[in-house]
Amino acid sequence: MQKTSAWPLSQLCVALIVYASLYPFDQWRDQGIESWAFLTAPWPKYWTGFDVASNVLGYAPLGFFLTLSAMRTGRRWRAVSWSTAAAALLSFSMEALQSYLPARVPSQTDFLLNTLGAWLGACVASALEQMGGLYRWSQFKSRWFVRDAHMGLVLIALWPVALLFPVAVPLGLGQVWERVEDTLTSAFEASPFEDWIPLRGFELEPLLPGAELLCVVLGFLIPSLLGFAVIRQRWQRVAYLMLVGVFALAMSALSAALSYGPSHAWTWLDLPVMLGLGVGAALALGFVLASGRLCLAFLMLALLVQQSVLNQSPESAYFAQTLQTWEQGRFIRFHGLVQWLGWLWPYAALVFALTRLGRERQSER
């Protein structure tokens, strides 16, 4: 089960569902009702198509990936049944826990729609297997990717989603240390551990144009090197590089449209950014002939340099206001799904590169 990308993706779905279901995680208290009382509560008087779609689609990927994982070790009908049951149990647990959150309202309608979504996702996975889609994917995977590339494929699949979270610099994922420092300072203020918090000895300064250009270049180079580390052939790497460019443009434009409105979808694509994308693509082309190990080494270097530069600059006041729109306004649920991806994706890629390099060294001994 651990040898397929579907398993880690299913666990990611679980984490995102838990986050979205229990956000904002505060004001927990016993409201004097049984946690399972929602099962016998009256049906809601008002509901919208968005509510139905979000509840069904929110659990469909979980049922899909759980079934893909389960079919590796069991029969198709059993995989569908167990995956649906596991998703239903998760949904029941989330609705039950929401009874302790005043800001959330548990509902048997949500529970049923979540279970339906998981079952539909499981059925889609079963149908793909029956039609030979999974076999063809396995064949494609063996032709394109090196052995044990599943975690790399998960990171590649998550990179476009991570780009949906607003960033101060295009493709500049992982700018989180200022928030971490502020959170730790607030949490341990006036406590015995206050002096333990490591504080920077300098004031953060806005990025210079050259530093922004460097971050864009590395932001394009990093996913390219990640793919090159697990892709077999040179021409396949070139095709993948073209996909990186397409997703970099498309997802960044979608993020800008969601943040500032459709009319501002391409305002981020100014001359320095286009120059950075061009330089990043040119540098990536230079690694098409490189070995996977060399790509991993330069991937680590690129990640460390980009994070060092990004996290030595503060968030602008205008950008902070944009984040509040996501975190407190109409994007509150969507924000919960992509915020952590935008923050943690570079560090997960760094761990992947370190782990894979270490594994390759051990295999040579």
VEXTOR-510512 format. One line per 4 residues: number of its first residue (from 0); for each residue x, y, z of N, C-alpha, C, O. Coordinates in steps of 0.001 Angstrom, whole numbers, plus 500000, padded with zeros to 6 digits. Layout:
NUM	X Y Z X Y Z X Y Z X Y Z; ...
This chain:
0	500824 498798 500000 500000 500000 500000 500862 501257 500000 500492 502284 499431; 502045 501152 500665 502916 502310 500728 503627 502573 499394 504269 503611 499235; 503515 501621 498411 504207 501768 497147 503371 502479 496097 503779 502546 494937; 502237 503000 496461 501392 503709 495517 501190 505145 495968 501125 505429 497164
4	501092 506042 495004 500865 507447 495334 499480 507666 495918 499239 508675 496580; 498561 506725 495678 497191 506907 496162 497123 506916 497685 496300 507627 498262; 497973 506139 498339 497905 506067 499803 498278 507391 500468 497493 507890 501274; 499454 507992 500169 499732 509291 500780 498733 510373 500377 498451 511275 501165
8	498195 510295 499159 497186 511276 498757 495903 511108 499567 495243 512095 499893; 495545 509859 499896 494354 509647 500721 494564 510210 502126 493638 510769 502714; 495763 510067 502660 496043 510610 503992 496046 512132 503987 495653 512773 504963; 496496 512698 502874 496420 514152 502743 494962 514604 502712 494609 515616 503317
12	494121 513856 502008 492689 514177 501986 492102 514148 503391 491298 515011 503745; 492496 513167 504189 492007 513085 505569 492420 514326 506352 491604 514913 507062; 493688 514728 506225 494171 515898 506956 493420 517161 506541 493061 517980 507387; 493187 517315 505251 492482 518507 504770 491027 518504 505224 490485 519556 505562
16	490394 517345 505234 489003 517258 505691 488900 517611 507168 487997 518339 507579; 489830 517091 507965 489820 517406 509398 490003 518904 509607 489314 519511 510428; 490933 519497 508863 491172 520936 509014 489939 521737 508614 489502 522623 509348; 489380 521421 507446 488229 522182 506969 487000 521976 507843 486173 522879 507965
20	486868 520787 508461 485679 520485 509260 485722 521135 510634 484678 521489 511181; 486917 521296 511203 487032 521779 512576 487576 523199 512687 487692 523727 513793; 487907 523820 511571 488367 525206 511604 487253 526096 512165 486108 525935 511742; 487519 527026 513092 488815 527594 513481 489420 527007 514747 490309 527638 515319
24	488998 525851 515216 489646 525126 516309 489640 525877 517646 490512 525617 518475; 488727 526767 517886 488723 527485 519158 487320 527474 519778 486342 527080 519141; 487252 527918 521035 486008 528000 521808 485343 526632 521971 484118 526522 521926; 486154 525596 522160 485600 524265 522394 484848 524258 523726 485360 524754 524729
28	483651 523704 523738 482915 523576 524991 481744 522612 524804 481258 522385 523695; 481316 522060 525934 480165 521157 525940 478896 521995 525893 478638 522789 526798; 478092 521816 524826 476888 522619 524643 475641 521920 525181 474521 522357 524916; 475833 520837 525934 474706 520171 526569 473909 519275 525652 472762 518957 525963
32	474475 518853 524526 473791 517954 523609 474693 516753 523326 475917 516855 523397; 474087 515637 523009 474872 514456 522663 475577 514676 521330 475031 515304 520422; 476774 514160 521224 477553 514394 519999 476933 513730 518783 477218 514130 517655; 476087 512720 518987 475427 512046 517858 473993 512507 517647 473258 511911 516860
36	473585 513571 518350 472195 514044 518250 471861 514551 516847 470687 514606 516481; 472860 514918 516065 472585 515439 514723 471926 514389 513831 471274 514735 512845; 472092 513107 514172 471519 512047 513338 469994 512061 513359 469356 511650 512390; 469412 512526 514447 467947 512561 514570 467389 513974 514545 466198 514174 514784
40	468235 514955 514260 467770 516347 514204 466934 516563 512946 467078 515818 511977; 466058 517578 512946 465258 517864 511734 466144 518231 510552 467252 518742 510722; 465644 517965 509368 466386 518328 508163 466456 519851 508055 465508 520538 508434; 467553 520379 507549 467677 521843 507434 466629 522412 506487 466291 521807 505470
44	466126 523586 506845 465106 524226 506024 465700 524859 504777 465050 524938 503735; 466931 525306 504894 467548 526019 503780 468870 525343 503418 469670 525013 504294; 469083 525145 502143 470340 524630 501652 470525 525106 500218 469557 525455 499542; 471745 525118 499770 472059 525608 498427 472780 524530 497629 473272 523543 498176
48	472824 524747 496337 473563 523823 495490 475028 523763 495842 475665 522718 495708; 475575 524903 496301 476985 524922 496712 477209 524014 497910 478216 523308 497971; 476279 524022 498871 476409 523146 500037 476441 521685 499626 477260 520910 500120; 475541 521309 498715 475497 519921 498252 476794 519561 497532 477412 518535 497817
52	477193 520417 496600 478386 520119 495803 479639 520052 496664 480470 519163 496475; 479788 520984 497612 480992 521003 498433 481081 519775 499327 482172 519243 499535; 479953 519316 499858 479966 518132 500719 480236 516864 499928 480952 515980 500398; 479666 516766 498721 479899 515584 497895 481330 515582 497360 482043 514587 497485
56	481744 516694 496768 483074 516757 496164 484181 516748 497207 485302 516332 496916; 483880 517201 498418 484908 517212 499452 485366 515827 499852 486522 515645 500236; 484472 514834 499769 484819 513467 500164 485071 512543 498979 485577 511437 499167; 484733 512964 497778 484947 512104 496611 486422 511733 496405 486714 510566 496145
60	487367 512689 496512 488773 512287 496360 489221 511286 497409 490021 510398 497114; 488709 511418 498650 489080 510461 499691 488629 509057 499324 489415 508113 499415; 487363 508902 498906 486891 507583 498490 487665 507051 497301 487936 505853 497217; 488024 507942 496375 488765 507539 495174 490144 506997 495541 490512 505904 495111
64	490908 507748 496330 492276 507335 496643 492307 506158 497618 493181 505298 497516; 491361 506109 498566 491311 504962 499465 491025 503671 498695 491605 502625 498986; 490135 503752 497722 489808 502568 496933 490980 502146 496063 491257 500954 495929; 491664 503106 495475 492854 502765 494685 493883 502040 495545 494491 501062 495111
68	494069 502532 496771 495031 501892 497673 494568 500499 498068 495355 499552 498059; 493283 500370 498418 492764 499094 498893 492753 498038 497795 492922 496854 498086; 492558 498438 496541 492502 497461 495457 493852 496814 495193 493930 495808 494487; 494931 497387 495760 496243 496769 495607 496345 495482 496418 497162 494611 496118
72	495503 495369 497457 495612 494230 498367 494322 493424 498496 494279 492469 499272; 493266 493782 497756 492002 493062 497906 491139 493169 496669 491542 493750 495661; 489936 492598 496756 489005 492627 495642 488358 493991 495491 488330 494802 496417; 487834 494218 494282 487306 495532 493960 486100 495884 494809 486047 496982 495363
76	485125 494985 494930 483910 495307 495690 484212 495507 497162 483585 496327 497832; 485191 494741 497664 485557 494894 499069 486260 496231 499285 486070 496869 500320; 487065 496655 498324 487760 497941 498439 486764 499091 498461 486917 500037 499233; 485734 499008 497606 484710 500054 497581 483972 500111 498915 483727 501193 499448
80	483620 498952 499449 482861 498899 500703 483671 499452 501869 483189 500287 502635; 484902 498977 501992 485722 499425 503111 486079 500902 502994 486110 501602 504007; 486343 501384 501815 486687 502798 501629 485504 503696 501968 485662 504720 502633; 484321 503308 501507 483132 504090 501825 482859 504084 503321 482503 505113 503894
84	483025 502929 503956 482795 502836 505399 483793 503686 506173 483428 504348 507144; 485059 503667 505740 486078 504472 506422 485779 505962 506279 485927 506719 507238; 485358 506388 505085 485020 507793 504880 483788 508190 505679 483724 509294 506220; 482803 507287 505756 481604 507563 506548 481954 507716 508027 481411 508583 508711
88	482861 506872 508516 483291 506979 509913 483997 508300 510165 483793 508932 511201; 484818 508712 509226 485486 510007 509369 484473 511145 509380 484573 512052 510206; 483501 511107 508473 482479 512146 508421 481670 512190 509711 481393 513268 510237; 481291 511013 510224 480556 510957 511489 481378 511580 512619 480845 512323 513442
92	482668 511275 512655 483531 511826 513701 483621 513343 513602 483588 514036 514619; 483735 513859 512382 483827 515312 512212 482524 516001 512626 482551 517031 513300; 481385 515431 512222 480102 516029 512601 479906 515970 514115 479383 516910 514713; 480325 514863 514735 480196 514732 516187 481068 515753 516901 480633 516357 517882
96	482285 515953 516428 483175 516937 517057 482673 518358 516855 482932 519226 517688; 481956 518611 515760 481427 519948 515524 480378 520343 516559 480089 521528 516721; 479812 519376 517254 478842 519699 518299 479504 520408 519478 478813 520999 520309; 480826 520355 519560 481563 521051 520620 482114 522394 520147 482788 523091 520906
100	481830 522759 518893 482301 524030 518337 481099 524924 518069 480310 524619 517175; 480928 526019 518812 479764 526888 518591 479693 527464 517181 478608 527762 516683; 480845 527621 516541 480858 528212 515203 480457 527234 514108 480257 527648 512966; 480331 525940 514427 479986 524938 513432 478664 524266 513803 478319 524164 514981
104	477932 523810 512795 476626 523189 513000 476662 521786 512407 476695 521642 511185; 476655 520736 513252 476627 519369 512714 475292 519081 512033 474250 519592 512443; 475338 518265 510998 474122 518010 510219 474152 516599 509659 475177 516149 509147; 473021 515897 509758 472951 514575 509159 472959 514675 507643 473360 513731 506963
108	472517 515815 507103 472572 516015 505656 474013 516036 505176 474348 515408 504172; 474875 516765 505901 476293 516787 505543 476890 515383 505631 477660 514971 504763; 476528 514658 506683 477047 513296 506857 476648 512398 505683 477482 511663 505155; 475384 512452 505276 474915 511619 504164 475554 512034 502842 475935 511182 502039
112	475672 513337 502616 476285 513817 501373 477769 513465 501329 478289 513098 500275; 478453 513574 502466 479855 513178 502517 480025 511701 502184 480912 511326 501418; 479159 510862 502769 479232 509429 502491 478931 509142 501021 479576 508298 500398; 477947 509853 500476 477636 509697 499054 478824 510084 498189 479153 509387 497229
116	479466 511195 498527 480634 511619 497756 481750 510595 497798 482373 510314 496775; 482013 510023 498992 483053 509005 499105 482692 507765 498290 483557 507177 497641; 481412 507364 498320 480987 506201 497543 481135 506448 496047 481568 505562 495311; 480777 507651 495592 480942 507975 494170 482410 507944 493768 482755 507410 492714
120	483273 508512 494602 484700 508461 494308 485218 507038 494262 486035 506696 493407; 484740 506198 495190 485141 504796 495201 484665 504079 493950 485391 503261 493386; 483449 504380 493512 482912 503749 492299 483704 504164 491062 483930 503352 490165; 484122 505417 491016 484936 505872 489883 486258 505109 489845 486693 504673 488780
124	486903 504943 491014 488153 504183 491076 487928 502735 490642 488739 502171 489909; 486826 502137 491096 486519 500757 490710 486276 500643 489206 486734 499696 488566; 485554 501614 488650 485274 501579 487210 486563 501723 486398 486737 501053 485379; 487461 502595 486849 488737 502759 486145 489536 501468 486153 490153 501101 485153
128	489519 500782 487286 490254 499516 487369 489634 498469 486454 490342 497706 485798; 488296 498440 486416 487605 497452 485594 487837 497695 484113 487895 496747 483330; 487970 498957 483721 488204 499295 482315 489680 499244 481937 490043 499518 480793; 490517 498897 482885 491943 498798 482593 492698 500089 482737 493870 500166 482367
132	492049 501115 483271 492713 502404 483409 493888 502366 484372 494912 503004 484127; 493753 501629 485458 494836 501538 486425 496026 500780 485867 497174 501119 486155; 495756 499755 485069 496851 499022 484440 497616 499922 483470 498846 499920 483434; 496860 500688 482688 497523 501603 481742 498313 502672 482484 499382 503083 482031
136	497786 503128 483634 498530 504104 484431 499825 503479 484955 500871 504129 484960; 499757 502223 485394 500959 501541 485881 501996 501413 484779 503191 501589 485016; 501531 501105 483565 502448 501013 482433 503065 502366 482115 504269 502472 481882; 502221 503408 482109 502722 504765 481865 503730 505163 482941 504773 505742 482637
140	503422 504855 484181 504302 505216 485291 505653 504520 485174 506688 505130 485440; 505652 503254 484781 506915 502523 484652 507755 503043 483491 508983 502979 483535; 507091 503563 482441 507847 504104 481300 508401 505492 481599 509484 505840 481128; 507681 506276 482367 508063 507671 482583 508897 507886 483847 509793 508730 483854
144	508621 507151 484893 509202 507488 486190 510068 506363 486727 509859 505187 486426; 511045 506757 487531 511942 505785 488149 511200 505020 489234 510073 505360 489596; 511843 503997 489739 511229 503169 490781 511072 503973 492084 511896 504833 492394; 510024 503684 492825 509739 504349 494104 509640 505863 493957 510173 506612 494776
148	508958 506301 492916 508789 507745 492690 507480 508274 493255 507123 509422 492987; 506745 507464 494038 505386 507831 494418 505333 509119 495241 504442 509943 495033; 506279 509307 496180 506242 510535 496978 506587 511753 496131 506033 512833 496337; 507492 511584 495189 507790 512678 494278 506584 513049 493431 506338 514229 493182
152	505823 512037 492982 504623 512296 492195 503560 513006 493028 502833 513856 492515; 503467 512661 494304 502517 513352 495179 502871 514831 495278 501994 515689 495180; 504155 515131 495471 504590 516529 495561 504356 517269 494249 503948 518431 494250; 504615 516600 493141 504373 517223 491831 502892 517537 491655 502533 518602 491152
156	502024 516599 492076 500579 516816 491944 500089 517937 492851 499128 518627 492510; 500730 518132 493999 500280 519141 494952 500810 520535 494642 500252 521525 495116; 501863 520629 493864 502453 521948 493585 501467 522915 492936 501386 524058 493385; 500706 522524 491897 499739 523485 491339 498685 523928 492346 498263 525084 492334
160	498253 523011 493224 497259 523380 494233 497854 524367 495216 497184 525314 495626; 499114 524157 495603 499771 525071 496537 499870 526480 495968 499864 527451 496725; 499960 526605 494657 500070 527921 494030 498789 528748 494149 498811 529956 493917; 497672 528107 494507 496418 528846 494640 496425 529780 495842 495707 530779 495846
164	497223 529476 496863 497285 530357 498018 498046 531617 497642 499108 531524 497025; 497531 532810 497998 498199 534057 497608 499634 534117 498126 499907 533757 499271; 500532 534569 497284 501939 534704 497654 502392 536127 497372 501879 536788 496470; 503360 536590 498156 503871 537942 497979 504713 538061 496719 504748 539117 496088
168	505398 536969 496348 506227 536914 495147 505733 535746 494307 505581 534651 494850; 505473 535914 493013 504995 534807 492187 505874 533569 492315 507098 533647 492209; 505235 532429 492543 505885 531129 492720 506706 531061 494008 507489 530130 494195; 506533 532036 494889 507312 532087 496120 506610 531407 497278 506119 532080 498185
172	506554 530087 497261 505911 529326 498325 506820 529237 499543 508043 529289 499414; 506219 529100 500737 506989 528839 501947 507344 530048 502783 508109 529911 503738; 506821 531237 502468 507136 532437 503255 506274 532434 504529 505181 533001 504557; 506788 531790 505566 505967 531557 506747 506671 531902 508059 506023 531936 509105
176	507978 532157 508029 508717 532297 509288 508304 533528 510080 508329 533496 511310; 507927 534605 509415 507466 535786 510150 506207 535462 510943 506062 535890 512088; 505295 534704 510334 504076 534309 511037 504382 533349 512181 503784 533444 513253; 505311 532427 511956 505680 531494 513013 506248 532241 514213 505907 531947 515359
180	507108 533199 513943 507696 533984 515033 506641 534774 515783 506645 534800 517014; 505736 535420 515057 504665 536184 515711 503754 535277 516533 503337 535645 517631; 503444 534091 516003 502575 533156 516717 503230 532667 518000 502591 532612 519051; 504516 532310 517908 505221 531839 519101 505348 532945 520143 505212 532696 521341
184	505607 534163 519683 505733 535280 520616 504425 535522 521358 504424 535745 522569; 503307 535477 520628 501999 535683 521261 501645 534536 522197 501064 534751 523261; 501998 533313 521796 501615 532148 522598 502364 532081 523920 501794 531666 524930; 503635 532482 523932 504451 532344 525136 504728 533669 525837 505568 533747 526733
188	504002 534722 525412 504194 536027 526057 503800 535945 527532 502781 535348 527882; 504624 536556 528393 504397 536586 529850 504370 535192 530463 503684 534965 531460; 505114 534253 529870 505216 532904 530410 506682 532605 530710 507562 533328 530243; 506963 531545 531486 508369 531219 531774 509189 530875 530533 510419 530902 530570
192	508502 530551 529430 509217 530160 528216 509417 531336 527247 509889 531146 526126; 509065 532520 527676 509148 533676 526775 510570 533916 526291 510782 534249 525125; 511547 533749 527181 512937 534010 526802 513536 532903 525953 514642 533046 525432; 512810 531800 525811 513331 530694 525020 513107 530886 523519 513730 530209 522702
196	512222 531805 523167 511874 531980 521755 513025 532660 521028 513418 533765 521402; 513578 532015 519986 514673 532648 519227 514135 533788 518359 513306 533568 517476; 514601 534970 518611 514168 536139 517853 515293 536599 516927 516470 536515 517277; 514928 537075 515769 515932 537572 514837 516559 538859 515383 515917 539622 516105
200	517797 539074 515030 518503 540253 515515 518497 541401 514525 519295 542329 514657; 517605 541360 513526 517547 542422 512530 516109 542632 512106 515269 541749 512276; 515830 543781 511562 514493 544098 511078 514343 543619 509640 515229 543815 508808; 513197 542986 509360 512949 542501 508007 512819 543667 507040 512173 544670 507342
204	513436 543526 505879 513407 544562 504853 512701 544034 503612 512822 542851 503296; 511959 544893 502897 511302 544451 501660 512319 543933 500654 513465 544381 500620; 511883 542987 499843 512772 542412 498845 513149 543441 497788 512305 544209 497326; 514417 543448 497413 514862 544263 496304 514420 543606 494991 514160 542403 494964
208	514333 544377 493906 513905 543781 492627 514740 542580 492211 514210 541607 491673; 516053 542644 492459 516906 541508 492104 516586 540268 492914 516639 539152 492398; 516248 540462 494202 515886 539327 495050 514553 538729 494612 514394 537508 494615; 513594 539576 494236 512316 539075 493739 512521 538261 492461 511921 537201 492279
212	513380 538779 491581 513669 538057 490342 514273 536694 490647 513914 535703 490011; 515181 536632 491608 515804 535368 491989 514766 534384 492520 514821 533192 492214; 513819 534883 493315 512785 534004 493877 511888 533434 492781 511482 532275 492857; 511575 534234 491767 510766 533736 490653 511533 532683 489869 510982 531645 489504
216	512818 532959 489610 513650 531989 488893 513681 530651 489634 513476 529594 489037; 513939 530713 490938 514008 529481 491729 512633 528833 491876 512521 527609 491934; 511580 529664 491936 510235 529120 492017 509857 528297 490812 509060 527365 490927; 510406 528616 489662 510187 527801 488461 511146 526625 488412 510774 525538 487969
220	512365 526831 488858 513378 525795 488769 513092 524643 489732 513365 523488 489404; 512544 524938 490919 512357 523918 491956 511421 522792 491505 511818 521629 491583; 510192 523076 491036 509347 521957 490575 509921 521258 489351 509676 520070 489140; 510682 521988 488545 511306 521353 487380 512330 520317 487824 512330 519191 487326
224	513200 520688 488752 514208 519748 489252 513571 518577 489988 514058 517449 489915; 512489 518848 490689 511776 517771 491380 511292 516723 490383 511432 515522 490617; 510721 517184 489270 510272 516248 488250 511425 515530 487570 511351 514327 487318; 512491 516262 487274 513645 515646 486612 514254 514533 487467 514822 513579 486934
228	514135 514655 488793 514734 513662 489682 514033 512316 489601 514614 511306 489997; 512807 512270 489101 512061 511003 489053 511633 510629 487640 511042 509566 487447; 511915 511478 486638 511540 511191 485255 512719 510534 484537 513868 510932 484732; 512436 509537 483714 513484 508709 483120 514177 509366 481928 515391 509569 481957
232	513421 509703 480877 514002 510073 479595 514132 511589 479428 513436 512361 480087; 515034 511997 478537 515278 513423 478305 514067 514101 477676 513658 515179 478106; 513486 513455 476640 512357 514081 475969 511160 514170 476905 510348 515089 476792; 511046 513215 477835 509978 513276 478818 510167 514478 479753 509198 515128 480145
236	511408 514760 480098 511702 515916 480944 511324 517220 480234 510802 518142 480860; 511585 517290 478938 511217 518491 478178 509701 518667 478170 509200 519777 478353; 508972 517571 477956 507504 517644 477974 507000 518068 479352 506077 518875 479462; 507608 517521 480394 507218 517901 481759 507509 519378 482020 506721 520065 482670
240	508641 519862 481511 508997 521271 481699 507945 522198 481091 507630 523243 481659; 507412 521817 479953 506344 522603 479340 505103 522621 480224 504433 523648 480328; 504788 521489 480867 503646 521437 481780 503879 522328 483006 502950 522970 483496; 505113 522364 483494 505427 523247 484623 505126 524692 484251 504546 525429 485048
244	505516 525102 483049 505235 526469 482610 503748 526750 482502 503287 527821 482896; 502995 525795 481971 501547 525972 481835 500886 526111 483202 500073 527012 483406; 501226 525233 484135 500606 525284 485460 501064 526502 486247 500285 527065 487015; 502307 526917 486072 502788 528117 486767 501972 529333 486359 501593 530139 487209
248	501705 529470 485090 500923 530605 484597 499451 530470 484984 498854 531415 485500; 498867 529296 484735 497431 529109 484938 497044 529229 486409 496083 529926 486734; 497773 528563 487302 497393 528569 488708 497688 529906 489365 496937 530336 490241; 498758 530570 488965 499041 531903 489505 497975 532902 489058 497570 533767 489834
252	497519 532782 487805 496453 533654 487319 495140 533381 488045 494407 534313 488377; 494841 532103 488292 493624 531760 489021 493675 532279 490452 492674 532775 490968; 494831 532170 491093 494981 532692 492451 494757 534198 492487 494080 534703 493382; 495321 534919 491518 495128 536373 491453 493672 536725 491196 493157 537691 491759
256	493006 535949 490350 491593 536204 490070 490738 535988 491309 489816 536762 491568; 491034 534940 492079 490283 534685 493302 490559 535743 494366 489680 536073 495162; 491784 536272 494378 492178 537222 495418 491735 538645 495110 491213 539343 495980; 491946 539069 493875 491725 540475 493520 490600 540698 492529 490232 541843 492264
260	490038 539619 491968 488994 539750 490976 489482 539327 489604 490675 539427 489319; 488578 538853 488741 488979 538364 487411 489725 539383 486574 490581 539010 485772; 489420 540667 486741 490085 541689 485932 491563 541828 486273 492321 542418 485503; 491983 541292 487419 493387 541390 487842 494106 540056 487732 495147 539862 488359
264	493569 539137 486946 494145 537794 486876 495581 537802 486370 496373 536946 486762; 495933 538760 485501 497266 538765 484908 498100 539978 485303 499140 540229 484695; 497668 540728 486299 498439 541906 486700 499783 541535 487331 500714 542341 487324; 499886 540341 487867 501140 539897 488488 502224 539606 487457 503409 539586 487787
268	501814 539378 486193 502756 538967 485152 503386 540203 484509 503104 540518 483353; 504233 540895 485255 504916 542060 484708 506257 541644 484103 506582 540458 484053; 507020 542616 483650 508267 542316 482941 509265 541556 483806 509840 540582 483320; 509510 541949 485089 510460 541168 485902 510027 539719 486095 510858 538812 486076
272	508713 539498 486282 508241 538130 486458 508438 537329 485174 508883 536182 485227; 508113 537916 484022 508321 537207 482754 509794 536901 482546 510149 535835 482044; 510657 537846 482937 512094 537590 482829 512508 536442 483752 513298 535580 483368; 511965 536441 484974 512281 535366 485906 511815 534012 485403 512533 533021 485530
276	510610 533961 484829 510118 532705 484277 510994 532225 483121 511279 531034 482995; 511417 533174 482277 512274 532804 481150 513625 532288 481602 514118 531288 481080; 514233 532970 482577 515533 532519 483090 515387 531171 483784 516232 530290 483627; 514302 531010 484558 514073 529727 485232 513915 528587 484245 514445 527496 484459
280	513180 528837 483153 513008 527793 482136 514330 527473 481455 514616 526310 481170; 515140 528498 481191 516432 528267 480549 517360 527453 481450 518040 526536 480990; 517381 527800 482735 518201 527030 483671 517711 525589 483771 518513 524657 483828; 516389 525410 483792 515836 524065 483874 516224 523238 482647 516517 522049 482767
284	516226 523859 481482 516640 523145 480276 518070 522643 480387 518416 521599 479834; 518903 523395 481107 520282 522964 481296 520421 521699 482123 521465 521048 482089; 519375 521343 482870 519414 520134 483699 518723 518942 483038 518629 517875 483646; 518243 519101 481821 517557 518000 481146 518471 516790 480988 518013 515650 481066
288	519753 517032 480767 520711 515938 480567 521356 515485 481869 522160 514552 481858; 521028 516117 482985 521685 515804 484254 521123 514524 484861 520017 514098 484526; 521890 513921 485749 521440 512724 486445 520410 513095 487508 520316 514251 487921; 519642 512102 487942 518654 512352 488980 519287 512822 490266 518730 513681 490949
292	520450 512274 490616 521125 512685 491848 521560 514143 491782 521416 514884 492754; 522088 514550 490642 522506 515951 490504 521297 516875 490600 521386 517948 491196; 520181 516473 490025 518960 517284 490115 518499 517410 491564 518055 518479 491981; 518600 516330 492330 518213 516370 493740 519127 517308 494516 518661 518066 495366
296	520419 517261 494233 521357 518135 494942 521063 519598 494665 521046 520410 495590; 520832 519947 493411 520529 521337 493076 519125 521718 493525 518861 522892 493785; 518222 520749 493619 516901 521024 494175 517014 521478 495628 516365 522444 496029; 517832 520788 496414 518040 521187 497801 518653 522574 497881 518231 523397 498693
300	519640 522835 497047 520286 524153 497049 519293 525246 496681 519254 526292 497328; 518492 525012 495650 517507 526012 495222 516475 526275 496310 516093 527422 496541; 516020 525214 496981 515037 525386 498058 515618 526199 499209 514958 527102 499725; 516839 525888 499613 517453 526595 500736 517669 528076 500407 517415 528942 501243
304	518133 528359 499201 518369 529757 498815 517051 530522 498740 516953 531637 499253; 516039 529937 498108 514758 530636 497973 514125 530919 499335 513635 532023 499573; 514131 529927 500230 513519 530133 501540 514301 531143 502367 513715 531915 503126; 515611 531140 502224 516424 532116 502937 516101 533536 502489 515995 534445 503312
308	515944 533722 501179 515647 535057 500653 514221 535476 500989 513995 536592 501457; 513259 534587 500753 511852 534922 500983 511577 535265 502439 510869 536232 502721; 512121 534493 503363 511783 534657 504769 512612 535725 505473 512505 535888 506689; 513427 536448 504733 514097 537620 505283 513396 538915 504880 513925 540008 505078
312	512195 538775 504312 511403 539942 503932 510037 539851 504586 509518 538750 504771; 509436 540997 504945 508116 540975 505584 507001 540934 504552 507221 541219 503375; 505804 540576 505000 504628 540679 504156 504197 542141 504094 504154 542825 505117; 503881 542614 502905 503415 543992 502786 502025 544132 503397 501291 543153 503537
316	501677 545365 503757 500358 545607 504360 499239 545245 503386 498208 544711 503795; 499438 545535 502100 498426 545217 501102 498263 543717 500948 497150 543214 500794; 499403 542992 500992 499334 541542 500882 498689 540927 502117 497925 539968 502005; 498990 541471 503295 498359 540972 504523 496854 541162 504479 496110 540316 504973
320	496395 542264 503891 494954 542484 503754 494336 541447 502815 493209 541002 503033; 495062 541071 501789 494579 540034 500881 494418 538704 501598 493435 537994 501384; 495385 538364 502453 495294 537119 503200 494099 537117 504138 493472 536077 504339; 493775 538278 504717 492603 538343 505581 491330 538052 504806 490384 537485 505352
324	491302 538438 503534 490138 538128 502697 489956 536624 502575 488836 536115 502612; 491074 535918 502429 491007 534466 502347 490656 533851 503700 489818 532954 503775; 491290 534327 504760 491212 533653 506051 489945 533986 506826 489529 533201 507679; 489318 535132 506552 488174 535543 507342 486926 535799 506499 485845 536024 507043
328	487070 535766 505191 485940 536094 504337 485382 534885 503631 485250 533806 504209; 485059 535083 502375 484324 534052 501649 485199 532846 501298 484680 531810 500883; 486527 532968 501461 487406 531857 501124 487799 531045 502351 488784 530307 502303; 487053 531162 503454 487492 530553 504712 487655 529048 504590 488622 528502 505121
332	486732 528342 503899 486867 526891 503743 487995 526562 502757 488821 525683 503007; 488010 527291 501627 489009 527038 500608 490403 527351 501140 491375 526663 500829; 490477 528411 501955 491744 528793 502567 492316 527645 503380 493522 527399 503360; 491439 526938 504102 491902 525835 504917 492510 524709 504117 493337 523959 504635
336	492113 524574 502848 492613 523486 502019 493959 523782 501378 494718 522856 501092; 494270 525039 501150 495488 525352 500399 496513 526137 501206 497667 526240 500790; 496124 526690 502344 497067 527496 503114 498298 526686 503515 499432 527109 503291; 498059 525510 504114 499179 524723 504589 500007 524158 503452 501213 523961 503597
340	499367 523896 502319 500141 523451 501157 501091 524547 500692 502256 524285 500392; 500581 525785 500633 501423 526897 500212 502573 527153 501149 503652 527556 500716; 502357 526923 502438 503409 527153 503417 504414 526010 503497 505617 526249 503601; 503928 524770 503449 504767 523630 503786 505315 522877 502578 506205 522041 502736
344	504804 523151 501374 505255 522382 500208 506775 522441 500018 507380 521393 499792; 507423 523608 500096 508885 523611 499885 509629 522756 500892 510622 522116 500546; 509162 522736 502141 509867 521971 503166 509631 520470 502979 510514 519663 503271; 508462 520100 502503 508217 518699 502174 509103 518262 501005 509622 517146 501002
348	509277 519142 500012 510164 518822 498886 511608 518693 499356 512351 517855 498846; 512014 519515 500325 513371 519422 500865 513573 518090 501587 514607 517445 501417; 512600 517679 502382 512681 516385 503070 512747 515249 502054 513512 514301 502229; 511945 515343 500991 511963 514307 499955 513341 514203 499317 513855 513100 499132
352	513948 515345 498975 515262 515325 498342 516317 514738 499274 517149 513940 498843; 516289 515129 500549 517242 514580 501520 517073 513072 501662 518054 512328 501660; 515832 512627 501785 515565 511201 501970 516003 510387 500760 516627 509336 500902; 515676 510877 499576 516012 510114 498373 517518 510081 498132 518052 509057 497705
356	518208 511185 498399 519658 511183 498258 520303 510206 499237 521231 509477 498888; 519793 510207 500476 520322 509263 501457 520076 507821 501074 520935 506965 501286; 518910 507541 500510 518581 506186 500087 519474 505739 498935 519903 504586 498894; 519756 506643 497999 520621 506289 496874 522051 506027 497334 522735 505155 496797
360	522496 506789 498333 523837 506529 498862 523941 505168 499517 524930 504457 499339; 522910 504803 500281 522935 503517 500956 522885 502362 499960 523502 501319 500177; 522136 502557 498852 522028 501479 497865 523341 501221 497143 523544 500134 496603; 524245 502214 497126 525531 502046 496451 526556 501333 497325 527560 500825 496825
364	526303 501297 498626 527271 500677 499526 527156 499150 499503 527899 498464 500205
